[in-house]
Amino acid sequence: MVPKLHHPQVHARAKRHLDEPHALSFLLAEHDDEHATGMRLMMKEYRVANDLHRVRDGQECMAYLRRSGAFAGVTRPDVVLLDLWLPVLDGQQVLLAMHADPVLRSIPVVVMSTFDDPVQRSKAKAAGAAGFLVKPVDFGRFTSMVREMNLFWSVWNHPPE
């Protein structure tokens, strides 16, 4: 049995998407080109129908989420995959800004880091993160993580109303 995530950050729009036959939209905030490329390749290889949009720093992430500047008119994502070590604004600053915004705080955020740091995990949880993933160095484990993460958000997760 797969546990359901019962977290206040999971919003009604994600539930609507799960009840309808179309893909979720992910925003990947990732400065590392190799990690971003790996994520895209794994989604393609596993034929994941979810949309994946990428920004390279925290400032771009906030502009995308606020749909401002070059991102005017984009649809807000259903889930944000947030690297902690972003340039300009780091992931923790983005998470705090999202949590402070009444519109953005309802978007679930999964924090991703290459380090399993209990202090960072605690800070992420306190700032409202829906999850914390440690990006495996091993390609096979990275592949499994991406596949399982996509399955969780698009198939297994049924957010509370």
N, C-alpha and C positions, 0 to 999 in steps of 0.2 A: 504494500500500500504506500502510495506517495503522499507525504504530508502536504497540506495546503498552507500557503503563506497567509497568515492573518496579521496584516500590518496596516496601520492607518494610511500609509502612503499610497497603497494600491487604490486606484480611483475607478469611478463608474465607467469612464470612457474605455478603459482596458477591458472591463467586463463586457461592454457592448461589442467590442472587437472579438472577444472570445466566443460570443453567442452568434456572431455572423460569420459567413464563410470568406473572410478576407484577412490579410496579414496584419501583424502588428508592425509598428514603426519604432525602430531603435535609433537613438542618437548615440554614437560612439564618440566620446571626447577622449582622444588618444593622441599623444604627441609622437609616439614611436611608430614610424612607418611600417616596420616589420610586424609589430603586433596588430596594427590595423589591417594590413594585407592578410595576415594569418586569419583574422576574424572573418574577413570577406570570403577568403578561399574556403574556409570550413563551412560557412553558411551556403556557399554555392555547391560544394561537394556533397553536402547532406541534403541538398535541394530544399533548404529552409526558405519558405515563401516570405519571411519577414523582410521588410525594408530596412536597410542600414545606411544611415547618413553619418558622415564623419566631420568633426571639427578638430583642429589641432591644438587649441589652447583654451584656457578658461574664459577669456574675453569673447572669443568666437562662440563658445558654448552658451554664454549668457545672451549674446546677440541672437543666436538661433532660437533659444527658448523664448525670448521676448519678441521674436519675429521683427527685428529691427535691422536697419542698414541693408546689407547684401542679402539678408534672410527674410526680408519683408514678404509676407504671403506664404511662407512655408507652413506646413501643418505641424503642430507641436507633436513631439514623439509620445508614444505610449510608455516607453521605458528609456531611461538614460543610463548608459554604461560609462562610468566616470573614472578615469585614471586619476590617482591622487597627485601625481607628479607633473601636472600640466604647467607650461610656462605662462607668463603674464599674470593670470589668476590661478592659483593651484586648486586642486580638486576640493580641498576642505573649504576654501573661500567660495567656490561655486556652490557647494552643498549648503553652506550657511545662507548664501544669497537666495537660493531656491526655497529654502525652508522659511525665510522671512517674507517671501512673496506669496500672497494668498492664492494666486492663480497657479504658480509653479510648484508649490509645496505638495500638490496632489499627484504629481508625476513621480512614480517610483524610480528610485536611483539605486543602482548596484555599483558600489565602489569597487574598483579593481586596482590591485597593487602587485608589484613583483616581490614585495616583502610582507611576511606575516608578522606584523607589528601589533601587539595587543593594545598599545596606546592609540595607534591610528584607528584600529577597529572600534575602540571605545568612543573616540571622537566622532567617527562616522555614524555610529549608532545614535549618539546624543544629538547629532545634527539632522537625524531623520532618514538615514540610509535604510533602504529595504533589505540590503544584503551587502556582504563584503566577500569578494573573491580574490584569492591569491593566484596570480597568473603563473602557471607552471612553466619551468624552463624547458622541460622535456616536451618535444613536439607532440608525441602521442597523448600525453596527459592534457596538453593544451587543446588538442582536437576533441578529446572527451569532454572537457569543460565547456567548450563552445557548444557542442551538440546538446549536452544536458541542459545548459542554460537556455538555449532556444526551445527545447522541449518543455521546460518548466514554464516559461512565460507564454508560449503559444498553445500548449496542449493541457498541461497538468494544472496550472494555476487557475483557480476560480475565486477571484477577489470577493471579499465581503461587500455587501451593498451599503 
